[in-house]
């Protein structure tokens, strides 16, 4: 390249154009669902704006018992399961970094073994049935809360905390429990946010556990199960005068919206937490 002339590269232009088209490819279906959820006379075809604007579809989701109950079940199981999952992951990870605990490596090996070799669907179902957890909400709360992968990530993060902090706290008279909630947890905001987001998304989008373990009482179905029945089986409540497609599209937006709002606030911690345990110094 001669002096005075700038080196023009085609790659940034092509790369930007590709990602612009890719974003449009993702956003166009979402925009259609959003517009149809706000259009009281929705139909087939693409519309840029609602022809007959109204919030009746959303009012139906939050007022009709057949939609409100599954939504509340999703909220309750997501909140309860996320806190339970974080509690088990943090406590289990803290136990596994106690270097002087007898059998620490043995228990860690057993947990890692379960990540590779599992009992299988039918044995797991039989265990849940013998524990009388099937057809209850306990089965969909307890099972995802025991996540060895998240526990290992949390353990790796705890191992990155300087040992001198633990030693200083011990010399100051702190018990292991006080060290846990006064030092370890405050330093683990990034890991807690990222792993908590993983738990929350898995609980909110859970479909398989409800399908497998709740077979007799459909009143325990969550919002995702109800949404599936609405889309696949056309099981949409009759609101009289409101197009069923409007209600169905409003339900889809309600299912997507919570984490679309939460993620931007957790993004800073999530980006930090993605690299949990990835680098050892």
LUMZASE-461425 format. One record per residue: residue in one letter; x, y, z of N, C-alpha, C, O in turn. Coordinates in steps of 0.05 Angstrom, whole numbers, plus 5000, padded with zeros to 4 digits. Example, Ala and Ser with C-alpha at 12.3 -4.5 7.8 and 13.67 -1.06 7.14 Angstrom:
BEGIN
A526448865156524649105156526449345156528549345169;S525749555142527349795143525850015157526850235161;
This chain:
BEGIN
X501749765000500050005000501750255000503650275016;X501250434982502850674980502250865003500050855014;X504251035010503851225032501651425024501451505001;X500151505044498051695039495451575032493351705031;X495451315026492951175019492250975042493950835052;X489750975050488850805071488350525060487450485038;X488950325077488550045070485649975075484849945098;X484149935054481249875057480949565057481849425040;X479549475078479049185080476049135076474349275086;X475448925061472648855055471448715078468948715081;X473048575094471948405115470148555135467948455140;X470948785146469148915165466348985153464348955166;X466349065128463849125114462148885111459748885117;X463348665101461848415097460848305124458648205126;X462648315144461948215171459548375182457748255193;X459648635180457448805190454848745176452748735188;X455048725149452648665133451448395141449048355142;X453248195145452247925152450747935179448547825181;X451948065199450648075225448148245225446248185240;X448048445208445548605205443348425194441048435204;X443948275173441948095161441147885181438747805182;X443047785196442447575215440647675237438847535246;X441147925246439348045267436548085256434548035270;X436348175231433648205219432247935217429847915221;X433747735210432647465207431547365234429547225234;X432747445256431747375283429447555292427447455303;X429647815286427748005297425048005282422948075293;X425047945256422547955240420447765252418147855255;X421047515258418847345270417947445297415547435303;X419847555313419047665339417247905336415347945351;X417948075316416248305311413448235303411548355311;X413248025286410647935277408947835301406647905302;X410247675319408747585342407847815360405647815370;X409648015364408948245380406648405368404848475382;X406748455342404648605328402048445330399948565336;X402048185325399648025326398448015354396047985357;X400248035374399148025402397748285409396248295429;X398248505394397048755400394848825380393649045382;X394248645361392248695341389848525347389948275347;X387548645352385148505359383848365336382148195339;X384748435312383648295288385948155273385948165248;X387648045288390047925275389247695257387247565261;X390947645238390547425219393147345207395247395219;X393047205185395547105173396847335157395447515148;X399447305153400947515138402447695157402047695181;X404347845145406148015160404948305160404148415140;X404948415185404048695188406148845203407348745222;X406649095194408649265207407449385233408949425252;X404849445233403649565256400849435261399649335242;X399849435285397249325290395049495277395149735278;X393149365264390949505251388849595271387749805269;X388449425291386449485312387749445339387549225351;X389149645348390849625372389149565397386949685400;X390149385414388749325439390449135456392148985446;X389949145482391448975501389748755512390348635533;X387548685498385748485508387148205510386448055527;X389048155492390447895493391947865518391947655530;X393348075527394948075551393048065576393647935596;X390848215574388948205596387847925600387347835623;X387447775578386547505580388647325593387947145609;X391147365587393247205599393347235629393747045644;X392947485638393247545667390647535682390647575706;X388447475668385847465682384447195680383047105698;X384847055657383546795653384946585671387346555669;X383446445688384646245706386246025691388245935701;X385345945667386645735653389445815643391045645636;X389946085642392546185634394146295658396546265659;X392646415677393946545700395246335718397446375729;X393746105723394845905741397445785731399345775746;X397745705705400345605696402445815697404845755703;X401746075693403746285694404746315723407146345727;X402946305743403846325771405446075779407346105795;X404845845768406445605774409245645763411245565777;X409445755739412145805728413745995745416145965750;X412346205754413746405771414646285797416946325805;X412946135810413546025836415845815834417745825849;X415645635815417645435812420345555803422445455811;X420245765787422745895778424146025801426545995805;X422646175817423846315840424846115861427146135870;X423145925869423845735889426145555880428045505895;X426045465855428145285845430745425842432845305847;X430745685833433245825830434645865856437045825858;X433145945877434345985903435345725915437445705927;X433745505911434645245921437145145906438945045918;X437145185879439445105864441945255871444145135874;X441745515875444045675884444945595912447345585917;X443045535929443845445956445445185956447545165968;X444344985941445744735939448444755925450444635933;X448544915904451044945889453245085906455545005906;X452445305920454445455935455345295960457745285966;X453445175974454245015998455944775990457944726002;X455044635969456644405960459344485950461344345956;X459644705935462244795926463944885949466344835948;X462845015969464445095992465444856008467744866018;X463944646010464844406023467144286008469044186020;X467044285982469044145966471744305964473744195955;X471744555974474344695974475644686002477644816007;X474444536020475644496046477844286043477344046043;X480344376041482544206034483143996055484043776049;X482444046080483043856101480743666107480843516127;X478543676091476343506096476943216086477743186063;X476543016103477142736095475242656072472742706074;X476342526052474642426030473742636010471842585995;X475042876010474143095992474343005963472543055947;X476642895956477042815928475142585920474342565897;X474542415939472742185934469942285927468842205907;X468942475943466242575938466242745912464242735897;X468342895907468443045882468542855858467242915838;X469942635860470042435839467342315833466542265810;X465842255855463142135851461342335837459842255819;X461442585844459742785831460442815802458742825785;X463042825796463842845768463042595752462542615728;X463042365765462242115752459342135743458742025721;X457642255758454842275751454342465727452242445714;X456342635721456042805697456442645672455442725651;X457842425673458442255650456542025648455541965626;X456141895670454441655671452041705689452241765713;X449641685677447141735692445441485692445841305676;X443441485710441841245713439941195690439140965685;X439241405675437341375653434541465660433941515683;X432941495639430241615643428441435660427241535679;X428341175653426440995667427240955696425540975714;X429840885702430640865731430041125746429241115769;X430641355734430141605748427141645754426441735775;X425541575734422541595739421741405762420041485778;X422741165762422040975783422941075811421441035830;X425241195812426141315837424341535846423541545870;X423641715828421741935835419041825844417741935862;X418141615831415541495838415641375865413741405881;X417841225871418041095898418441305920417741245943;X419441535913419641755933417041915935416942105950;X415041835920412341975920412642265912411242435922;X414342325893414742595883413342645856412942875849;X412542425842411242465817408542595821407242555842;X407542745801405042885802404943085825402743135836;X407243195832407443415851409343615840410943555822;X409243865850411144065841413944025852415844145842;X414143865873416743815885418643685865421043745865;X417643515848419343375829420643565809422943525801;X419143775800420143965781421844175794423144335780;X421744195820423444385835426044255844428244375841;X425844015855428243885866430143775845432543805848;X429143655823430843525804432743725790435143675790;X431843945779433744125766435544265786437744365778;X434744285811436444425831439044275836441044405844;X439044015833441543855837443043845810442643665795;X444644045805446044075780449044065785450244265795;X450343845779453243815785454944005768456944105778;X454144055744455644235727455844515740458044625741;X453644625749453744885762455244875789456645065796;X455144645803456644615828459644615822461144745837;X460444485800463344485793464244765785466444845793;X462544905770463245185763463645355788465545515790;X461845325807461945485831464445405847465745575859;X465145145848467545065863470045185850471845275864;X470145185824472445295810472745595816474945705818;X470445735818470546015825471546055854473146235859;X470545895872471445915900474345865903475745985920;X475445675887478245615888480045845879482345855885;X478846025864480346265855480546485876482046675872;X479046455898479246655919481846615934482446385941;X483446825939485946795953485746645980483946705996;X487546455984487546306009488046486033487146436055;X489546706029490246886051487747006063487747066087;X485647046048483147146059481946956079481047036101;X481946696072480946496090482646486116481546466138;X485246496112487046476135486646716154486646696178;X486346956142485947196158483347186174483247266197;X481247096160478647076174478746876196477546916217;X480146656192480446446213481946556237481146506260;X484046716232485646836254483947036269484347076293;X482047166255480247366269478047226284476447366296;X477846966283475846826299473346746284471346676296;X473346776257470946706242470746406239472646266235;X468246306242467746026237467445976207467246166192;X467545726198467245666169464645776158464645876135;X462445776174459945886164460146186161459146306141;X461446326180461746616178463546686155463046886141;X465546536149467246576126465646556100466046696081;X463746366101462146316077460446546069460446636047;X458946656089457046866082458147146085456847336077;X460447176098461647446101463847496080464347736074;X465147286070467347326052466847196025467047326004;X466146946025465846796000463546895983463946955959;X461246915994458847005979459147285968458547335945;X460047485984460247755973462247775950462047945933;X464347595950466247595928465347435904466847425884;X463047315905462147135884459647235869458147085859;X459347505868457047615855456847535825454647465816;X459147535811459047465783458247175779456547115762;X459346995795458646715793455746665801454346515788;X454846795822452046755831450146865810448046735805;X450747085797448947205777448847015752446646965742;X451146925743451146765719449846485723448246395707;X450546355745449446095751446446125759444845955751;X445746335773442946375779441346425754439046335753;X442446565734441046605709440646345694438546295682;X442646165695442445905683440145745696438545615682;X440145745723437945605737435245715730433345565724;X435045985730432446115725431446045697429045985693;X433146055677432345995649431445705647429445655633;X432945525659432245245657429545185671427945025661;X428945315693426345275707424145405691422045285687;X424545645681422445785666421645645640419345635633;X423745525627423245395601422845095604422744945584;X422544995629422344705633419744595621417544695625;X420144395605417844255592418043955597416043825601;X420443845595420843555596420043445623418643235624;X420943565645420243455671417243455677416243265689;X415843655667412943665671411643445654409743305663;X412743405630411543195612412042915623410342745620;X414342875636415042605645413842535672412842315676;X413942725691413342665719410642765728409742695750;X409242935712406543025720404742925698404543045676;X403342705703401742565682398842555689397242495671;X398042595713395242555721393842825728391342835726;X395343025736394143275745395043505727397243615732;X393443575707394243785688394144055701395144255690;X392844085724392744335738395544425749395844645757;X397444235749400144295758402044375735404444415739;X400944385710402644455687403544745690402044915700;X405944795680406945075680406145215654404645105637;X407145455651406245625628407245515602405945545581;X409645385602410745275577409045045567408545015543;X408044875586406244665578403644765567402644665547;X402544975580400145095570400545225543398845205525;X402845345539403445475513403645265491402845315469;X404845045498405044825478402344725470401844685446;X400544695489397844605483396244805466394644735450;X396845065471395545275456396445265427394845305409;X399045225423400145235395399544975380398744985357;X400044745393399844495380397044385379396144265359;X395544415401392844295403390644505401388244435404;X391344755396389444965393387644995418385245055416;X388844945441387444955467387545245477389045305496;X386045425464386145705471383445775484381345715473;X383445905507380945975521379346175504380346345491;X376646135504374846295489374146545506372846525527;X375046775496374547025510372247185497371647405507;X371047085477368747225465369447485452369647685466;X369847495426370447735412373447785408374147965393;X375147635422377947665419379047435402378447205407;X380447505382381547305364383347115379385147205394;X383046845377384746655391387646695385389346655402;X388346775360391146815353392347045369394747045375;X390747245375391647475391392447375419394547455430;X390847205431391447095458393946925457395646935475;X394146755436396446575434399046735431401046665443;X398946945414401347105410402047265435404447305441;X400047355450400547495475401847305495403647385510;X400947055496402146865514405146805507406846775524;X405746805481408546765472410246995482412446955492;X409247245479410747475488411147475518413347535528;X409147395533409447375562411547175570412947205589;X411646955554413646745560416546845554418446755567;X416847015534419447115526420347355543422747385549;X418447525550419147795561420747795586422647955588;X420247625607421647655632424647645629426047825640;X425747455614428647445612429747635592432147695592;X428047735574428947945556429348205572431048375564;X427948235594428248465611430548425631432048605637;X430748185642432648125663435548115652437348215665;X435848005629438547955619440348205617442648195625;X439248435606441048665604442148755631444448855632;X440648715653441648795679443648595690445348675706;X443448345682445348145691447648095672449447935677;X447648245649449648185629452548225639454348075632;X452948445655455648505665456648265681458948185678;X454948165699455847935716455947685700457647505705;X454147655680454147405665456647375648457747155646;X457547595636460047585620462347505637464147355628;X462447615662464647535680464347245688466347105691;X461947155693461446885703461846675682462246445689;X461746745656462146545635464946425637465346195630;X466946595646469646505648470346385675472646365682;X468246315691468746205717470445945715469645755701;X472745945728474445715728475845655701477145455699;X475645845682476845795656479845835657481345705642;X480846015674483646075675484646025703483446115723;X486845885705488145835731490845965731492445925712;X491446125751494046255752495846095771498146175775;
